[in-house]
Amino acid sequence: MSRIGKAVIEIPEGVKANVSDSRIVISGPKGELDTPIFIGTKVKLEENLISIYLEKGKEVGLSKWGLQRSLIYNSVIGVSEGYSKRLEINGVGYRAQMKGKNLHLSLGFSHDINYEPPEDIKIETPSQTEILVSGIDKQKVGQAAAEIRAFRPPEPYKGKGVKYENEYIFRKEGKKK
């Protein structure tokens, strides 16, 4: 049985949840998120607690039980606090800056890269070598950060490229004479 699915989700102040037969809509001070309810699972809302149960006779829900709880919990945290990922740029001449809503990256290519973020994602550049990706949807924040990192992933010899804030880059020694 899923230990994650058994855990009850507490709803913080300022966050509201509405449960219909196939969706749960969670709204808070930062926005509103809509999460589907999987077949075989039931979502019960009691005052400021959300619990996820299995429907009897439907084994399909057992495999999705923990995932259902995690998606709803991520939505609750997203609309109340939000999510963010910080990226660092290492390399001589590598820099990032915002031009309007687009992120302008100079990463050592013959051309500069213009990245247009998704609608719900906010990108900031506190300095030329830092990028802050934030939003209310955990999946979209992670996807946008991964797309930016994919333009120039860190290489193992000098560590140049775009990396996550606390990411460890395994270093190689290089040629020996």
Backbone as a printed PyTorch tensor [residue, N CA C, xyz], in Angstrom:
tensor([[[  0.8360,  -1.1900,   0.0000],
         [  0.0000,   0.0000,   0.0000],
         [  0.8760,   1.2460,   0.0000]],

        [[  0.3470,   2.3060,  -0.5310],
         [  1.0840,   3.5580,  -0.6350],
         [  1.0960,   4.2990,   0.6930]],

        [[  2.2990,   4.6260,   1.1670],
         [  2.3900,   5.4210,   2.3860],
         [  2.1710,   6.8940,   2.0730]],

        [[  2.5260,   7.2940,   0.8550],
         [  2.3460,   8.6920,   0.4630],
         [  0.8530,   8.9990,   0.3260]],

        [[  0.1040,   8.0890,  -0.2880],
         [ -1.3190,   8.3070,  -0.5120],
         [ -2.1320,   8.4060,   0.7680]],

        [[ -1.6550,   7.7730,   1.8370],
         [ -2.3800,   7.7940,   3.1120],
         [ -2.2770,   9.1370,   3.8200]],

        [[ -1.2420,   9.9110,   3.5210],
         [ -1.0140,  11.1800,   4.2220],
         [ -2.1030,  12.1970,   3.8750]],

        [[ -2.5560,  12.9150,   4.8830],
         [ -3.6020,  13.9290,   4.7210],
         [ -2.9400,  15.2630,   4.3850]],

        [[ -3.5600,  16.0310,   3.5060],
         [ -3.0260,  17.3310,   3.0980],
         [ -3.7540,  18.4230,   3.8710]],

        [[ -2.9960,  19.2650,   4.5740],
         [ -3.5880,  20.4000,   5.2770],
         [ -3.6440,  21.5960,   4.3430]],

        [[ -4.7680,  22.2810,   4.3290],
         [ -4.9320,  23.4670,   3.4920],
         [ -4.5850,  24.6940,   4.3340]],

        [[ -3.5810,  25.5030,   3.9190],
         [ -3.2360,  26.6970,   4.6890],
         [ -4.3010,  27.7860,   4.5510]],

        [[ -4.1970,  28.8060,   5.3980],
         [ -5.1580,  29.9120,   5.3390],
         [ -5.0360,  30.6530,   4.0170]],

        [[ -6.1620,  31.0720,   3.4680],
         [ -6.1650,  31.8150,   2.2210],
         [ -6.2600,  30.9280,   0.9890]],

        [[ -6.2570,  29.6150,   1.1700],
         [ -6.3420,  28.6750,   0.0520],
         [ -7.6980,  27.9840,   0.1180]],

        [[ -8.3570,  27.8980,  -1.0410],
         [ -9.6600,  27.2480,  -1.1230],
         [ -9.5850,  26.1000,  -2.1180]],

        [[-10.3670,  25.0580,  -1.8680],
         [-10.4070,  23.9030,  -2.7530],
         [-11.8500,  23.5570,  -3.0740]],

        [[-12.1220,  23.2380,  -4.3450],
         [-13.4310,  22.7840,  -4.7930],
         [-13.2530,  21.4360,  -5.4770]],

        [[-14.0100,  20.4350,  -5.0330],
         [-13.9000,  19.0940,  -5.5950],
         [-15.1400,  18.8020,  -6.4200]],

        [[-14.9440,  18.4210,  -7.6860],
         [-16.0390,  17.9020,  -8.5100],
         [-15.7380,  16.4210,  -8.7430]],

        [[-16.5380,  15.7450,  -9.5680],
         [-16.3380,  14.3120,  -9.7410],
         [-15.0460,  13.9650, -10.4940]],

        [[-14.5100,  14.8460, -11.3510],
         [-13.3060,  14.5030, -12.1080],
         [-12.1570,  15.5070, -11.9410]],

        [[-12.3610,  16.5780, -11.1880],
         [-11.3240,  17.6070, -11.0310],
         [-11.3570,  18.1890,  -9.6250]],

        [[-10.1920,  18.7030,  -9.2250],
         [-10.1140,  19.4830,  -7.9920],
         [ -9.4580,  20.8060,  -8.3560]],

        [[-10.1300,  21.8970,  -8.0170],
         [ -9.6320,  23.2390,  -8.3180],
         [ -9.1640,  23.8650,  -7.0100]],

        [[ -7.8910,  24.2640,  -6.9960],
         [ -7.3070,  24.8570,  -5.8000],
         [ -6.9210,  26.2900,  -6.1350]],

        [[ -7.4350,  27.2420,  -5.3520],
         [ -7.1310,  28.6530,  -5.5980],
         [ -6.5660,  29.2690,  -4.3330]],

        [[ -5.6370,  30.2040,  -4.5420],
         [ -4.9860,  30.8480,  -3.4160],
         [ -4.5250,  32.2380,  -3.7870]],

        [[ -3.6800,  32.8460,  -2.9570],
         [ -3.2480,  34.2210,  -3.2160],
         [ -2.3900,  34.3690,  -4.4810]],

        [[ -1.7130,  33.3150,  -4.9180],
         [ -0.8380,  33.4130,  -6.0980],
         [ -1.5310,  33.0160,  -7.3910]],

        [[ -2.6930,  32.3580,  -7.3180],
         [ -3.3860,  31.9600,  -8.5460],
         [ -4.2720,  30.7600,  -8.3140]],

        [[ -4.5870,  30.0640,  -9.4150],
         [ -5.5060,  28.9360,  -9.3770],
         [ -4.9430,  27.7910, -10.2080]],

        [[ -5.0150,  26.5690,  -9.6690],
         [ -4.5520,  25.3810, -10.3820],
         [ -5.6590,  24.3390, -10.4160]],

        [[ -5.7340,  23.6280, -11.5230],
         [ -6.7570,  22.6220, -11.7690],
         [ -6.0570,  21.2680, -11.9030]],

        [[ -6.4120,  20.2990, -11.0530],
         [ -5.7780,  18.9860, -11.0740],
         [ -6.8360,  17.9240, -11.3590]],

        [[ -6.5690,  17.0180, -12.3210],
         [ -7.5430,  15.9440, -12.5750],
         [ -7.5250,  14.9000, -11.4690]],

        [[ -8.6620,  14.2540, -11.2560],
         [ -8.7550,  13.1590, -10.2890],
         [ -8.7320,  11.8650, -11.0860]],

        [[ -7.8000,  10.9780, -10.7570],
         [ -7.6080,   9.7440, -11.5110],
         [ -8.7270,   8.7460, -11.2410]],

        [[ -8.9400,   7.8540, -12.2040],
         [ -9.9280,   6.7820, -12.0560],
         [ -9.4540,   5.8380, -10.9590]],

        [[-10.3260,   5.4870, -10.0590],
         [ -9.9810,   4.5750,  -8.9760],
         [ -9.6530,   5.2800,  -7.6710]],

        [[ -9.5830,   6.6140,  -7.6980],
         [ -9.3050,   7.3540,  -6.4710],
         [-10.4540,   8.3160,  -6.1810]],

        [[-10.6500,   8.6010,  -4.9030],
         [-11.6660,   9.5640,  -4.4620],
         [-10.9740,  10.6250,  -3.6240]],

        [[-11.4040,  11.8700,  -3.7790],
         [-10.8460,  12.9680,  -2.9940],
         [-11.9500,  13.5070,  -2.1050]],

        [[-11.6830,  13.5600,  -0.7900],
         [-12.6520,  14.0900,   0.1610],
         [-12.1000,  15.3600,   0.7710]],

        [[-12.9460,  16.3620,   0.8750],
         [-12.5830,  17.6540,   1.4460],
         [-13.3530,  17.8330,   2.7430]],

        [[-12.6390,  17.9270,   3.8620],
         [-13.2640,  18.1110,   5.1740],
         [-12.6170,  19.3200,   5.8310]],

        [[-13.3320,  20.4110,   5.9470],
         [-12.8680,  21.6740,   6.5250],
         [-11.5440,  22.1110,   5.8880]],

        [[-10.4150,  21.9490,   6.5810],
         [ -9.1420,  22.3640,   5.9940],
         [ -8.2220,  21.1690,   5.7400]],

        [[ -8.8090,  19.9890,   5.4820],
         [ -8.0440,  18.7750,   5.1970],
         [ -8.5180,  18.1320,   3.9080]],

        [[ -7.5780,  17.6300,   3.1310],
         [ -7.9000,  16.8750,   1.9170],
         [ -7.3390,  15.4730,   2.1060]],

        [[ -8.2060,  14.4510,   1.9210],
         [ -7.7370,  13.0680,   1.9860],
         [ -8.0740,  12.3540,   0.6910]],

        [[ -7.1980,  11.4250,   0.3060],
         [ -7.3650,  10.6680,  -0.9310],
         [ -7.6260,   9.2100,  -0.5490]],

        [[ -8.7060,   8.6460,  -1.1050],
         [ -9.0910,   7.2710,  -0.8300],
         [ -9.1380,   6.4780,  -2.1190]],

        [[ -9.0770,   5.1590,  -1.9840],
         [ -9.2380,   4.2600,  -3.1200],
         [-10.6940,   3.8620,  -3.2560]],

        [[-11.1790,   3.7620,  -4.4850],
         [-12.5250,   3.2560,  -4.7110],
         [-12.4860,   1.7350,  -4.6000]],

        [[-13.5090,   1.1460,  -4.0060],
         [-13.5370,  -0.3050,  -3.8380],
         [-13.7740,  -0.9870,  -5.1810]],

        [[-13.0350,  -2.0580,  -5.4070],
         [-13.2070,  -2.8280,  -6.6340],
         [-12.4400,  -2.2820,  -7.8280]],

        [[-11.6890,  -1.2140,  -7.6460],
         [-10.9150,  -0.6510,  -8.7560],
         [ -9.4320,  -0.6660,  -8.3830]],

        [[ -8.7260,  -1.6890,  -8.8550],
         [ -7.3060,  -1.8310,  -8.5510],
         [ -6.4600,  -0.8250,  -9.3190]],

        [[ -7.0370,  -0.2040, -10.3400],
         [ -6.3160,   0.7820, -11.1500],
         [ -5.8500,   1.9500, -10.2800]],

        [[ -6.6650,   2.3270,  -9.3140],
         [ -6.3500,   3.4680,  -8.4660],
         [ -5.1570,   3.2520,  -7.5510]],

        [[ -4.8350,   1.9970,  -7.2570],
         [ -3.7400,   1.6930,  -6.3450],
         [ -2.4060,   2.2090,  -6.8740]],

        [[ -2.2000,   2.0890,  -8.1730],
         [ -0.9300,   2.5320,  -8.7540],
         [ -0.8480,   4.0520,  -8.8630]],

        [[ -1.9680,   4.7510,  -8.8100],
         [ -1.9860,   6.2050,  -8.9580],
         [ -2.2450,   6.9480,  -7.6540]],

        [[ -2.4120,   6.2170,  -6.5680],
         [ -2.8200,   6.7980,  -5.2980],
         [ -1.8020,   7.8130,  -4.7730]],

        [[ -0.5430,   7.4430,  -4.6900],
         [  0.5020,   8.3430,  -4.2040],
         [  0.7150,   9.5160,  -5.1400]],

        [[  0.6470,   9.2610,  -6.4550],
         [  0.7960,  10.3330,  -7.4400],
         [ -0.3230,  11.3620,  -7.2930]],

        [[ -1.5460,  10.8940,  -7.0790],
         [ -2.6890,  11.7990,  -6.9080],
         [ -2.4740,  12.7180,  -5.7180]],

        [[ -2.0100,  12.1670,  -4.6060],
         [ -1.7650,  12.9580,  -3.4130],
         [ -0.6520,  13.9720,  -3.6460]],

        [[  0.4340,  13.5660,  -4.3310],
         [  1.5580,  14.4640,  -4.6030],
         [  1.1550,  15.6160,  -5.5110]],

        [[  0.3450,  15.3440,  -6.5290],
         [ -0.0890,  16.4040,  -7.4460],
         [ -0.9660,  17.4340,  -6.7250]],

        [[ -1.8590,  16.9610,  -5.8700],
         [ -2.7230,  17.8830,  -5.1340],
         [ -1.9030,  18.6920,  -4.1320]],

        [[ -0.9730,  18.0400,  -3.4420],
         [ -0.1060,  18.7350,  -2.4790],
         [  0.7400,  19.7960,  -3.1790]],

        [[  1.3040,  19.4680,  -4.3510],
         [  2.0970,  20.4340,  -5.1090],
         [  1.2510,  21.6310,  -5.5430]],

        [[ -0.0160,  21.3930,  -5.8620],
         [ -0.9090,  22.4910,  -6.2320],
         [ -1.1840,  23.3960,  -5.0340]],

        [[ -1.3860,  22.8080,  -3.8620],
         [ -1.6460,  23.5930,  -2.6520],
         [ -0.4400,  24.4670,  -2.3210]],

        [[  0.7560,  23.8950,  -2.3720],
         [  1.9750,  24.6560,  -2.0910],
         [  2.1870,  25.7230,  -3.1670]],

        [[  1.9060,  25.3890,  -4.4190],
         [  2.1070,  26.3290,  -5.5280],
         [  1.2490,  27.5780,  -5.4140]],

        [[ -0.0340,  27.4220,  -5.0650],
         [ -0.9160,  28.5930,  -4.9940],
         [ -0.7070,  29.3890,  -3.7130]],

        [[ -0.0830,  28.7820,  -2.6940],
         [  0.1550,  29.5260,  -1.4560],
         [  1.5570,  30.1380,  -1.4110]],

        [[  2.6010,  29.3800,  -1.7730],
         [  3.9770,  29.8750,  -1.6900],
         [  4.6240,  30.0670,  -3.0550]],

        [[  4.3480,  29.1860,  -3.9930],
         [  4.9810,  29.2310,  -5.3050],
         [  6.2600,  28.4150,  -5.3280]],

        [[  6.7890,  28.1810,  -6.5160],
         [  8.0110,  27.4140,  -6.7040],
         [  9.0130,  28.2650,  -7.4640]],

        [[ 10.2990,  28.0020,  -7.2320],
         [ 11.3330,  28.7130,  -7.9780],
         [ 12.5610,  27.8350,  -8.1240]],

        [[ 13.2870,  28.0460,  -9.2070],
         [ 14.5590,  27.3720,  -9.4520],
         [ 15.5600,  28.4300,  -9.8560]],

        [[ 16.7640,  28.3110,  -9.3260],
         [ 17.8260,  29.2640,  -9.6310],
         [ 18.8720,  28.5630, -10.4940]],

        [[ 19.2550,  29.2230, -11.5770],
         [ 20.2800,  28.7140, -12.4830],
         [ 21.4970,  29.6260, -12.4290]],

        [[ 22.6750,  29.0380, -12.5810],
         [ 23.9170,  29.8090, -12.6080],
         [ 24.5940,  29.6090, -13.9550]],

        [[ 25.2230,  30.6660, -14.4500],
         [ 25.9410,  30.5950, -15.7210],
         [ 27.4300,  30.7500, -15.4240]],

        [[ 28.2330,  29.7790, -15.8730],
         [ 29.6800,  29.8170, -15.7000],
         [ 30.3390,  29.8320, -17.0720]],

        [[ 31.3020,  30.7160, -17.2790],
         [ 32.0430,  30.7790, -18.5340],
         [ 32.3460,  32.2120, -18.8990]],

        [[ 33.5020,  32.4150, -19.5310],
         [ 33.9140,  33.7590, -19.9240],
         [ 33.0120,  34.2450, -21.0550]],

        [[ 32.3880,  35.4000, -20.8630],
         [ 31.5180,  35.9770, -21.8840],
         [ 30.1070,  35.4250, -21.8960]],

        [[ 29.7970,  34.4620, -21.0290],
         [ 28.4450,  33.9180, -20.9600],
         [ 27.6120,  34.8360, -20.0770]],

        [[ 26.4480,  35.2450, -20.5640],
         [ 25.5990,  36.1220, -19.7580],
         [ 24.1330,  35.9770, -20.1570]],

        [[ 23.2820,  36.4750, -19.2770],
         [ 21.8340,  36.4480, -19.5020],
         [ 21.2560,  37.8040, -19.1210]],

        [[ 20.2400,  38.2260, -19.8660],
         [ 19.5220,  39.4510, -19.5150],
         [ 18.1120,  39.3640, -20.0760]],

        [[ 17.2180,  40.1010, -19.4460],
         [ 15.8330,  40.1320, -19.8930],
         [ 15.6530,  41.2500, -20.9060]],

        [[ 14.9960,  40.9340, -22.0190],
         [ 14.6160,  41.9360, -23.0110],
         [ 13.1090,  41.8170, -23.1860]],

        [[ 12.3890,  42.6870, -22.4950],
         [ 10.9310,  42.5700, -22.4770],
         [ 10.5520,  41.3550, -21.6470]],

        [[  9.7680,  40.4590, -22.2300],
         [  9.3920,  39.2260, -21.5360],
         [ 10.3410,  38.0770, -21.8770]],

        [[ 11.1850,  38.2550, -22.8870],
         [ 12.0660,  37.1900, -23.3420],
         [ 13.4000,  37.2160, -22.6070]],

        [[ 13.9970,  36.0440, -22.4770],
         [ 15.3180,  35.8950, -21.8750],
         [ 16.3410,  35.8470, -23.0040]],

        [[ 17.3180,  36.7320, -22.9500],
         [ 18.3520,  36.8420, -23.9740],
         [ 19.6270,  36.2210, -23.4110]],

        [[ 20.1190,  35.1330, -24.0390],
         [ 21.2780,  34.4000, -23.5500],
         [ 22.4410,  34.5010, -24.5250]],

        [[ 23.6240,  34.8420, -24.0230],
         [ 24.8650,  34.7900, -24.7950],
         [ 25.6900,  33.6600, -24.2030]],

        [[ 25.7740,  32.5360, -24.9120],
         [ 26.4010,  31.3450, -24.3630],
         [ 27.5640,  30.8370, -25.2140]],

        [[ 28.2260,  31.7400, -25.9380],
         [ 29.4020,  31.3410, -26.6890],
         [ 29.1260,  30.7880, -28.0650]],

        [[ 27.8900,  30.8130, -28.5070],
         [ 27.5660,  30.3780, -29.8660],
         [ 27.7670,  31.5460, -30.8160]],

        [[ 27.6720,  31.2820, -32.1230],
         [ 27.8080,  32.3480, -33.1020],
         [ 26.5820,  33.2660, -33.1000]],

        [[ 25.5310,  32.8420, -32.4410],
         [ 24.3010,  33.6290, -32.3540],
         [ 23.8340,  33.6650, -30.9000]],

        [[ 23.0520,  34.6610, -30.5530],
         [ 22.4590,  34.7400, -29.2240],
         [ 21.1330,  33.9820, -29.2260]],

        [[ 20.7370,  33.5390, -28.0600],
         [ 19.5110,  32.7480, -27.9190],
         [ 18.4520,  33.5980, -27.2420]],

        [[ 17.2530,  33.6410, -27.8240],
         [ 16.1010,  34.3080, -27.2100],
         [ 15.1240,  33.2280, -26.7710]],

        [[ 14.8850,  33.1530, -25.4670],
         [ 13.9710,  32.1570, -24.9160],
         [ 12.6990,  32.8570, -24.4740]],

        [[ 11.5860,  32.4200, -25.0370],
         [ 10.2800,  32.9590, -24.6490],
         [  9.6550,  32.0240, -23.6190]],

        [[  9.4780,  32.4830, -22.3750],
         [  8.9560,  31.5970, -21.3330],
         [  7.4690,  31.3070, -21.5300]],

        [[  6.9760,  30.1840, -20.9650],
         [  5.5380,  29.8980, -20.9920],
         [  4.7520,  30.9920, -20.2610]],

        [[  3.4440,  31.0090, -20.4520],
         [  2.5750,  32.0700, -19.9260],
         [  2.6850,  32.2600, -18.4100]],

        [[  2.6340,  31.1680, -17.6490],
         [  2.5530,  31.2640, -16.1910],
         [  3.9120,  31.3930, -15.5130]],

        [[  4.9870,  31.4100, -16.2730],
         [  6.3320,  31.3990, -15.7080],
         [  6.9250,  32.8020, -15.7420]],

        [[  7.5480,  33.1720, -14.6270],
         [  8.2010,  34.4740, -14.5110],
         [  9.7060,  34.2360, -14.4210]],

        [[ 10.4670,  34.9290, -15.2610],
         [ 11.9200,  34.7790, -15.2630],
         [ 12.5430,  36.1170, -14.8960]],

        [[ 13.5190,  36.0640, -13.9850],
         [ 14.2470,  37.2580, -13.5610],
         [ 15.7420,  36.9840, -13.6890]],

        [[ 16.5110,  38.0560, -13.8930],
         [ 17.9730,  37.9480, -13.9060],
         [ 18.5360,  38.9270, -12.8780]],

        [[ 18.7600,  38.4690, -11.6220],
         [ 19.3170,  39.3430, -10.5940],
         [ 20.7080,  39.8630, -10.9690]],

        [[ 21.5020,  39.0320, -11.6540],
         [ 22.7970,  39.4690, -12.1770],
         [ 22.9630,  38.8300, -13.5540]],

        [[ 24.0680,  39.1350, -14.2200],
         [ 24.2690,  38.6010, -15.5700],
         [ 24.5330,  37.1030, -15.5700]],

        [[ 24.9100,  36.5500, -14.4260],
         [ 25.2220,  35.1210, -14.3730],
         [ 24.2130,  34.3220, -13.5570]],

        [[ 23.0820,  34.9050, -13.2110],
         [ 22.0470,  34.2080, -12.4550],
         [ 20.7070,  34.3460, -13.1650]],

        [[ 19.9400,  33.2650, -13.1370],
         [ 18.5870,  33.2630, -13.7010],
         [ 17.6720,  32.6710, -12.6460]],

        [[ 16.5530,  33.3330, -12.3650],
         [ 15.5730,  32.8490, -11.3980],
         [ 14.2720,  32.5670, -12.1430]],

        [[ 13.8640,  31.2940, -12.1440],
         [ 12.6310,  30.8630, -12.8040],
         [ 11.6110,  30.5900, -11.6990]],

        [[ 10.4360,  31.2410, -11.7510],
         [  9.4370,  31.0400, -10.6940],
         [  8.0360,  30.9650, -11.2940]],

        [[  7.1260,  30.3610, -10.5240],
         [  5.7370,  30.2070, -10.9490],
         [  4.9740,  29.3980,  -9.9170]],

        [[  3.6970,  29.1070, -10.2130],
         [  2.8820,  28.3600,  -9.2610],
         [  2.8110,  26.8780,  -9.6010]],

        [[  3.1040,  26.4930, -10.8390],
         [  3.0360,  25.0960, -11.2650],
         [  4.4300,  24.4820, -11.2150]],

        [[  4.6290,  23.5130, -10.3330],
         [  5.9540,  22.9100, -10.1310],
         [  6.4910,  22.2830, -11.4130]],

        [[  5.6340,  21.6310, -12.1780],
         [  6.0680,  20.9680, -13.4050],
         [  6.5320,  21.9810, -14.4370]],

        [[  5.7980,  23.0730, -14.6060],
         [  6.1670,  24.0880, -15.5980],
         [  7.4500,  24.8200, -15.2220]],

        [[  7.6510,  25.0710, -13.9310],
         [  8.8800,  25.7270, -13.4750],
         [ 10.0810,  24.8360, -13.7690]],

        [[  9.9680,  23.5580, -13.4380],
         [ 11.0490,  22.6170, -13.6980],
         [ 11.3260,  22.4420, -15.1740]],

        [[ 10.2700,  22.4170, -15.9860],
         [ 10.4300,  22.2560, -17.4340],
         [ 11.1100,  23.4730, -18.0450]],

        [[ 10.7160,  24.6740, -17.6340],
         [ 11.3380,  25.8940, -18.1660],
         [ 12.8110,  25.9570, -17.7730]],

        [[ 13.1360,  25.6000, -16.5200],
         [ 14.5280,  25.6010, -16.0740],
         [ 15.3430,  24.5670, -16.8470]],

        [[ 14.7640,  23.4130, -17.1210],
         [ 15.4540,  22.3700, -17.8800],
         [ 15.6950,  22.7980, -19.3250]],

        [[ 14.7300,  23.5190, -19.9200],
         [ 14.9030,  23.9980, -21.2970],
         [ 16.0270,  25.0270, -21.3780]],

        [[ 16.1110,  25.9230, -20.3920],
         [ 17.1810,  26.9270, -20.3770],
         [ 18.5290,  26.2370, -20.1850]],

        [[ 18.5990,  25.2720, -19.2840],
         [ 19.8440,  24.5470, -19.0270],
         [ 20.2820,  23.7660, -20.2650]],

        [[ 19.3360,  23.2640, -21.0450],
         [ 19.6500,  22.4440, -22.2190],
         [ 20.3330,  23.2380, -23.3340]],

        [[ 20.2370,  24.5710, -23.3190],
         [ 20.9220,  25.3570, -24.3480],
         [ 22.4360,  25.1760, -24.2660]],

        [[ 22.9920,  25.0830, -23.0600],
         [ 24.4310,  24.8680, -22.8730],
         [ 24.6300,  24.1630, -21.5310]],

        [[ 24.4610,  22.8140, -21.4880],
         [ 24.6620,  22.1020, -20.2280],
         [ 26.1260,  22.1920, -19.7800]],

        [[ 26.3970,  22.0800, -18.4940],
         [ 27.7750,  22.2120, -18.0140],
         [ 28.6520,  21.0710, -18.5330]],

        [[ 29.8650,  21.4210, -18.9490],
         [ 30.7640,  20.3910, -19.4630],
         [ 31.7210,  19.9710, -18.3480]],

        [[ 32.2490,  18.7270, -18.3920],
         [ 32.9740,  18.1710, -17.2490],
         [ 34.4200,  18.6370, -17.0960]],

        [[ 34.9940,  19.3270, -18.0620],
         [ 36.4050,  19.6830, -17.9680],
         [ 36.6300,  21.0210, -17.2640]],

        [[ 35.9180,  22.0590, -17.6740],
         [ 36.0640,  23.3660, -17.0220],
         [ 34.8140,  23.7690, -16.2390]],

        [[ 33.7100,  23.0740, -16.4510],
         [ 32.4730,  23.3940, -15.7470],
         [ 31.7110,  24.5410, -16.3730]],

        [[ 32.0450,  24.8890, -17.6280],
         [ 31.3620,  26.0000, -18.2940],
         [ 29.9690,  25.5680, -18.7430]],

        [[ 29.0160,  26.4850, -18.6550],
         [ 27.6600,  26.2030, -19.0960],
         [ 26.6370,  26.6990, -18.0840]],

        [[ 25.3960,  26.2700, -18.2800],
         [ 24.2900,  26.6590, -17.3960],
         [ 23.9900,  25.4830, -16.4800]],

        [[ 23.9900,  25.7280, -15.1530],
         [ 23.7220,  24.6560, -14.2040],
         [ 22.7370,  25.1260, -13.1440]],

        [[ 22.1270,  24.1510, -12.4560],
         [ 21.2570,  24.4830, -11.3390],
         [ 22.1060,  24.9990, -10.1860]],

        [[ 21.4810,  25.6720,  -9.2360],
         [ 22.2060,  26.3440,  -8.1640],
         [ 23.1190,  25.4060,  -7.3710]],

        [[ 22.6260,  24.3110,  -6.8780],
         [ 23.4310,  23.4180,  -6.0380],
         [ 23.8410,  22.1450,  -6.7730]],

        [[ 23.8770,  22.1780,  -8.0920],
         [ 24.2210,  21.0010,  -8.8780],
         [ 25.7230,  20.7340,  -8.8040]],

        [[ 26.0830,  19.4770,  -8.5990],
         [ 27.4880,  19.0820,  -8.5620],
         [ 27.9030,  18.6520,  -9.9670]],

        [[ 28.9720,  19.2270, -10.4630],
         [ 29.4940,  18.8840, -11.7800],
         [ 30.7050,  17.9830, -11.5750]],

        [[ 30.6110,  16.7430, -12.0350],
         [ 31.7300,  15.8110, -11.9390],
         [ 32.8320,  16.2750, -12.8870]],

        [[ 34.0070,  16.5270, -12.3480],
         [ 35.1070,  17.0540, -13.1480],
         [ 36.0230,  15.9390, -13.6160]],

        [[ 36.4700,  16.0650, -14.8820],
         [ 37.4440,  15.1400, -15.4420],
         [ 38.7990,  15.8350, -15.4960]],

        [[ 39.8370,  15.0450, -15.5540],
         [ 41.1740,  15.5890, -15.4670],
         [ 41.6790,  16.1850, -16.7710]],

        [[ 41.3570,  15.6170, -17.8840],
         [ 41.8600,  16.1090, -19.1700],
         [ 43.0860,  15.3360, -19.6070]],

        [[ 43.7510,  15.8040, -20.6490],
         [ 44.9020,  15.0960, -21.2230],
         [ 46.1330,  15.2020, -20.3100]],

        [[ 46.9020,  14.1300, -20.2870],
         [ 48.1600,  14.1280, -19.5610],
         [ 49.2880,  14.0070, -20.5670]],

        [[ 50.4100,  14.6330, -20.2640],
         [ 51.5430,  14.5550, -21.1850],
         [ 52.4660,  13.4280, -20.8050]]])
